[in-house]
Amino acid sequence: MTKQIHLAAHFPGVNNTTVWADPRSRSQIEFSSFEHLARTAERGLFDFFFLAEGLRLREHKGHVHDLDVVGRPESLAVLNALAAVTERLGLAATVNATFNEPYDLARRLATLDHLSGGRAAWNVVTSSDAFTGENFRRGGFLDRADRYTRAAEFVATARELWDSWTPDGVSRPFAHRGRHFDIAGEFGVPRSPQGHPVVIQAGDSDEGREFAAATADVIFTRQSSLEAGKAFYADVKKRLAKYGRTHGDLKILPGVSVVLGDTAADAREKAAEIRRQQTSPQTALLTLEQIWGTDLSAYDPDGPLPDLDPVPDSGITQGRTRRGDTVAIAEKWRALAAEKGLSIRETVIEAGGRQSFVGTPQAVAAELDAFVQADAADGFILVPHLTPGGLDDFVDRVVPLLQERGVFRTEYEGTTLRSHLGLAEPAWKG
C-alpha cells in the first residue's frame, strides 16, 4: 500500500542554517516572519509548523555569540498568535522539560490546544546544561543521566493532568507522587479538542530512541541518507511493541533541507552557493574554534588548518550542542583538508552538513517519495535557509507534484493535528 507523506515546517535560525546576508532575509522576531512561513506551510497543507527554543543567548569566548540569532521569542506565545491567523496547521512548540514544571506547562499547552481547535504539539527536549541553568532558580542541578527520567515523568504527569477532566467536562482532583514531582490539586483547563496535545521528541541517541518509543507521537531526527534513515526507522519502530504500541503510533520525521533548480546542474550550483553563504569566513573560524577549543582569530580562514592539538572540553562555547570527540573530528578534518587541498573555510564547508535533497522539482518529489516508500521516514520536517520565504518554492513547485503522485493530500480532511498525522485520540484514563 502506498504511504502518504507527512510534511512539517521548521522556522529557521538555529546555528548557521539561515543565510543572513541574503537580501530576502528578514527578522527572526517580528510576527510577520512567523506569519509568512506559517501561512505558506498551511497553503502547502503541511501537518504542522515547528518552533525551536532558546533559553539563553549563546556565548563564545565569554561574549554573546555575534553570529547567532538576535533574540529568541517564547514559542508558545508566538504559536498562540499564529492560532488566530491559521485554521488547520498544527502548531508545535519546543519546551524544555528540565527548566519547567508540569502543571504550568500542561496548562499552557492545553490553552493553545483550545485556542487553536486541537492543533497543539509539544516538542520535549531536555538539558543538563548548567550554563543555561544559571537563568533559572534550580541552576545546573540536574545530572546528565537524569535528563530522560525527569522528562519521562514530566510527560506522564502532564498526561495525568490532561486526563483529570472527563471527556464530558467534569473536573476531578489529581495527585502525582514521584521522584521528580509531588503535586496535587485540580487542573484549570478542560480536556482539549484532541484529548492531549501531540508529543514530539527530538533525539538520535539510544536513550532518546527508547524515550520516543515509550512516550512520543512523533520523533524529529536527522538521518538524511536513505540507508541511515532505513536503519533508524527499523530500530525505532521495533521498540514500540514492548510498550504496547503499534507501527503507526509513532511518526518518524527527519529534518531536511531542499534546494531546487530548473536543471540538476542549476540546483547543484545553488546548493554550493548556499553552503558558502552559510559558512562565512567568521563562521568558519568560529566553527573551527569549537572543535579546537582555543582562540584561532589570528588564523586566515582562507589559509591552512592549525597544526595545534585540540583542547577537549575547553568550554570556549556555551549553550551549543556538544560536538562529540573533538580530537577525532580534528583528525578527520585534517585528513580531509590534506586529501583535497582545502583551506579552513573550504574544510568547514566540505565537512559540514549538505542539503538533503537537491535537484529539479520533479527529481526532488521523486526522491522524497522514494525515501518514504522505502521506510526510511514517514515524512519530513523542512528547514529552509531563508526567513521567512524559504518555503515558498517548495510549496509552489514540489507539493503539486507529490499530489500528482497520490502521496500527499489535496485538502485537509480533519481539523486537529492528530487527524493530520493519522493518530488516534488518546483513550481517557481517568
C-alpha positions in Angstrom: 0.0 0.0 0.0 1.4 3.4 -1.0 2.3 5.5 2.1 1.2 9.1 2.4 3.9 11.7 3.1 3.8 13.9 6.2 5.3 17.3 5.9 6.1 20.0 8.6 8.0 23.3 8.6 10.7 24.3 11.0 11.2 28.1 11.5 14.9 28.6 10.6 17.5 30.5 12.6 19.4 27.9 14.7 23.2 27.7 14.3 24.3 28.8 10.8 21.3 27.4 8.9 19.9 30.7 7.9 21.7 32.8 5.2 21.6 36.2 7.0 23.3 38.1 4.1 20.6 37.3 1.5 18.6 40.5 0.8 15.4 38.4 1.1 16.3 37.5 4.8 14.1 39.2 7.3 13.6 39.5 11.1 13.8 36.5 13.4 11.4 38.1 16.0 8.9 40.2 14.1 5.5 38.5 13.9 5.3 39.0 10.1 8.1 36.5 9.7 6.4 33.8 11.7 3.1 34.5 10.0 4.5 34.3 6.5 6.2 30.9 7.0 3.1 29.5 8.8 0.7 30.7 6.1 2.9 29.2 3.5 3.0 25.9 5.3 -0.8 25.9 5.6 -1.1 26.8 1.9 1.0 23.7 1.3 -1.3 21.6 3.5 1.6 20.8 5.9 0.8 18.9 9.1 2.5 21.4 11.5 4.7 24.4 12.0 7.6 23.9 14.4 9.5 26.3 16.6 12.8 25.7 18.3 13.6 27.1 21.8 16.5 29.1 23.1 16.6 29.7 26.9 19.8 31.6 26.9 21.8 33.6 24.3 24.8 31.5 23.3 28.2 32.7 24.2 31.6 32.3 22.5 34.9 33.2 24.2 32.9 34.8 27.1 30.8 37.1 24.9 27.3 36.8 23.4 27.8 34.9 20.1 27.6 37.6 17.5 26.9 35.2 14.6 23.8 33.7 16.3 20.2 34.7 16.1 19.2 38.0 17.6 16.6 37.2 20.2 14.6 34.0 20.9 10.9 34.8 21.5 9.0 32.4 23.7 7.5 29.7 21.4 4.0 29.3 23.0 3.3 33.0 22.9 4.2 33.1 19.2 2.0 30.0 18.5 -1.0 31.4 20.3 -0.8 34.4 18.0 -0.4 32.2 14.9 -3.5 30.2 16.0 -5.5 33.4 15.1 -4.2 33.6 11.5 -4.2 29.9 10.6 -7.1 27.4 10.5 -5.8 23.9 10.1 -2.0 24.0 10.5 -0.6 22.2 13.6 1.4 24.4 16.0 4.4 22.8 17.7 6.5 24.4 20.4 9.8 23.2 21.7 9.7 23.4 25.5 12.4 22.2 27.9 11.3 19.5 30.5 14.3 20.4 32.7 13.5 24.1 33.4 9.7 23.9 33.5 7.1 22.4 35.8 4.3 20.0 34.7 1.2 22.0 36.0 2.2 25.3 34.4 3.3 23.8 31.0 0.4 21.4 30.8 -1.9 24.4 31.3 -0.2 26.5 28.6 -0.3 23.6 26.1 -3.9 22.8 26.8 -4.7 26.5 26.4 -3.1 26.5 22.9 -5.0 23.4 22.0 -8.3 25.0 22.9 -7.5 28.3 21.2 -6.4 26.5 18.0 -9.2 24.0 17.9 -6.9 21.0 18.6 -3.7 21.8 16.8 -1.1 22.0 19.6 2.1 19.9 19.9 4.9 19.8 22.4 8.5 19.0 21.3 10.0 17.7 24.5 13.7 18.5 25.0 16.0 18.0 28.0 19.1 19.7 29.3 21.8 19.1 31.8 23.5 22.4 30.9 24.5 24.4 33.9 25.2 27.4 31.6 21.5 27.6 30.6 20.5 26.7 34.2 22.0 29.9 35.5 18.9 31.6 34.1 16.7 29.5 36.4 16.1 29.0 40.1 17.5 25.5 40.0 20.6 26.1 38.0 22.5 23.2 36.7 21.2 20.9 39.4 20.2 18.0 37.1 22.7 15.3 36.4 23.0 14.4 32.7 21.9 10.8 33.5 18.6 12.1 34.9 17.5 14.1 31.9 15.3 11.4 30.4 14.0 10.1 33.7 12.7 13.6 34.6 11.4 14.1 31.1 9.5 10.8 31.1 7.9 11.6 34.5 7.2 15.1 33.2 5.3 13.9 30.2 3.4 11.2 32.2 2.4 13.9 34.8 1.2 16.3 32.1 -1.0 13.5 30.7 -2.4 12.8 34.1 -3.4 16.5 34.3 -5.0 16.5 30.9 -6.9 13.3 31.9 -8.1 14.9 35.2 -11.1 16.3 33.2 -13.5 13.8 31.8 -14.4 13.9 28.1 -17.9 15.3 29.1 -16.4 18.2 31.0 -16.2 17.1 34.7 -13.1 18.1 36.7 -11.6 15.6 39.1 -8.8 16.2 41.6 -5.3 15.0 40.6 -2.4 13.8 42.7 1.0 12.8 41.5 3.7 11.4 43.8 7.0 10.6 42.1 10.8 11.0 42.2 10.8 14.4 40.5 7.3 15.8 41.1 4.9 15.8 44.1 1.8 17.8 43.2 -1.9 17.6 43.9 -4.9 19.8 43.2 -7.3 20.5 40.3 -6.3 21.2 36.8 -7.6 24.6 35.5 -8.3 23.7 31.8 -10.9 21.3 30.5 -10.0 18.3 28.3 -8.8 19.8 25.0 -10.2 19.1 21.5 -7.6 16.4 20.6 -7.5 14.9 24.1 -3.8 15.5 24.6 -1.5 17.8 22.6 0.7 15.8 20.3 4.1 14.9 21.9 7.2 15.2 19.7 10.7 14.1 20.8 14.0 15.2 19.2 16.9 12.8 19.7 19.1 10.2 17.9 20.8 8.6 20.9 19.8 5.1 22.1 18.3 6.8 25.2 16.4 9.2 23.0 15.1 6.5 20.8 13.8 4.5 23.7 12.1 7.5 25.2 10.4 8.2 21.9 9.2 4.7 21.5 7.7 4.7 25.0 6.3 8.2 25.0 6.2 10.3 21.8 3.8 10.6 18.9 6.5 12.0 16.5 10.3 11.8 16.6 12.3 14.6 15.0 15.6 13.1 13.7 18.4 14.0 11.3 19.1 11.0 9.2 19.3 12.3 5.6 20.7 9.4 3.7 18.4 6.5 2.6 20.4 3.8 4.3 20.8 5.6 7.6 17.1 6.5 7.5 16.1 2.9 6.9 18.3 1.7 9.8 17.0 4.3 12.2 13.4 3.8 11.2 13.6 0.0 11.7 15.3 0.3 15.0 12.8 2.8 16.5 9.7 1.1 15.1 10.7 -2.3 16.5 10.9 -0.8 20.0 7.2 0.1 20.1 5.8 -3.4 20.8 7.3 -3.6 24.3 5.2 -0.5 25.2 2.0 -1.9 23.7 2.2 0.4 20.7 1.8 -0.3 17.0 3.8 0.7 14.0 1.6 3.7 13.2 1.6 5.1 16.7 4.9 6.9 16.2 5.7 9.0 13.1 9.4 9.4 12.2 10.2 12.8 10.5 13.8 13.7 9.8 14.7 17.4 9.4 15.8 18.1 5.9 16.7 21.0 3.6 15.8 21.3 -0.1 17.4 23.2 -3.0 15.5 23.5 -6.3 16.8 24.4 -9.7 15.4 24.4 -13.3 18.1 21.8 -14.1 20.2 19.4 -12.0 23.3 21.5 -12.6 21.5 24.7 -11.7 20.3 23.1 -8.4 23.9 21.9 -7.6 25.3 25.3 -8.3 22.7 27.0 -6.0 23.3 24.4 -3.2 27.1 25.1 -3.4 26.5 28.9 -3.2 24.1 28.5 -0.2 26.7 26.4 1.6 29.3 29.2 1.0 26.8 31.8 2.3 26.0 29.7 5.4 29.7 29.5 6.2 31.2 33.0 6.1 34.9 33.5 7.0 33.9 34.4 10.5 31.6 31.4 10.8 34.4 29.1 9.5 36.8 30.3 12.2 34.1 30.1 14.9 33.3 26.5 13.9 36.9 25.6 14.0 37.3 27.2 17.5 34.5 24.9 18.7 36.5 21.9 17.5 40.0 23.0 18.6 38.8 24.6 21.8 41.0 27.6 21.6 41.2 31.1 20.1 42.0 30.9 16.4 41.2 34.6 15.5 44.7 35.1 14.2 44.3 32.5 11.6 43.3 33.2 7.9 40.0 31.5 7.0 41.5 31.0 3.5 44.7 29.5 4.9 45.5 26.0 6.2 44.1 24.3 9.3 46.1 25.0 12.5 48.8 22.5 13.5 47.8 22.8 17.1 46.3 19.9 19.1 42.6 20.4 20.1 41.8 21.2 23.7 39.0 18.8 24.7 36.1 20.2 26.8 37.6 23.7 26.9 34.2 25.4 27.3 35.1 28.1 24.8 31.5 28.0 23.5 28.5 27.9 25.9 24.9 27.0 25.0 25.6 24.9 21.9 25.1 21.2 21.3 28.3 19.2 22.1 30.2 18.0 19.0 31.4 14.7 20.5 35.0 13.6 20.3 36.7 16.8 19.1 40.1 15.3 18.9 38.8 12.6 16.5 36.9 15.3 14.5 40.0 17.4 14.2 42.0 14.4 12.8 39.3 13.7 10.3 39.2 17.3 9.1 43.0 17.4 8.8 42.9 14.3 6.6 40.1 15.7 4.5 42.0 19.1 4.1 45.2 17.3 3.2 43.5 15.0 0.7 41.7 17.8 -1.2 44.0 20.7 -0.5 41.3 22.7 1.4 41.5 25.9 3.4 39.9 26.4 6.8 36.7 27.7 5.2 36.6 25.1 2.5 37.1 22.3 5.0 34.2 23.6 7.2 32.0 23.7 4.1 33.1 20.3 2.9 32.8 18.6 6.3 29.6 20.4 7.3 26.0 19.4 6.5 24.8 19.0 3.0 21.4 19.9 1.7 19.3 16.7 1.9 17.5 17.0 -1.4 19.0 18.9 -4.4 17.6 18.9 -7.9 14.7 19.8 -10.1 11.2 19.8 -8.5 10.4 16.6 -10.3 13.6 14.9 -9.1 13.1 16.1 -5.5 9.5 14.9 -5.4 10.5 11.5 -6.7 13.3 11.2 -4.1 11.1 12.3 -1.2 8.5 9.8 -2.3 11.1 7.0 -2.6 12.5 7.8 0.8 9.1 7.3 2.5 8.0 4.3 0.4 11.3 2.6 1.4 10.5 3.0 5.1 13.3 5.5 5.7 10.8 8.0 7.1 7.1 8.8 7.5 7.7 12.3 6.1 9.9 15.3 6.6 10.4 18.5 8.6 11.6 21.1 6.1 14.3 23.5 7.4 14.6 26.3 4.9 17.7 28.5 4.7 15.8 31.8 4.4 13.5 33.6 6.8 10.6 33.9 6.1 10.3 33.0 2.3 12.4 29.8 2.2 9.4 27.5 1.9 7.7 29.3 -1.0 9.3 27.5 -3.9 8.8 24.1 -2.3 5.1 24.7 -1.8 4.6 26.1 -5.3 6.7 23.6 -7.2 7.1 20.3 -5.3 3.8 19.9 -3.4 1.7 19.8 -6.6 4.0 17.0 -7.9 3.6 15.0 -4.7 -0.2 15.4 -5.1 0.0 14.2 -8.7 1.8 11.1 -7.4 -1.1 10.5 -5.0 1.2 10.5 -1.9 0.2 13.9 -0.4 -3.2 15.3 0.5 -5.1 17.7 -1.8 -7.0 19.1 1.2 -7.1 18.8 4.9 -9.5 16.0 5.9 -9.7 16.8 9.6 -9.4 19.7 11.9 -6.9 18.5 14.5 -3.2 17.8 14.3 -3.8 14.2 15.3 -6.1 13.8 12.3 -3.4 15.2 10.0 -0.9 12.8 11.4 -3.3 9.8 11.4 -3.0 9.4 15.2 -5.9 8.3 17.3 -7.1 10.5 20.1 -5.7 9.0 23.4 -8.1 7.0 25.4 -9.2 8.8 28.5 -7.5 7.4 31.7 -9.5 9.0 34.5 
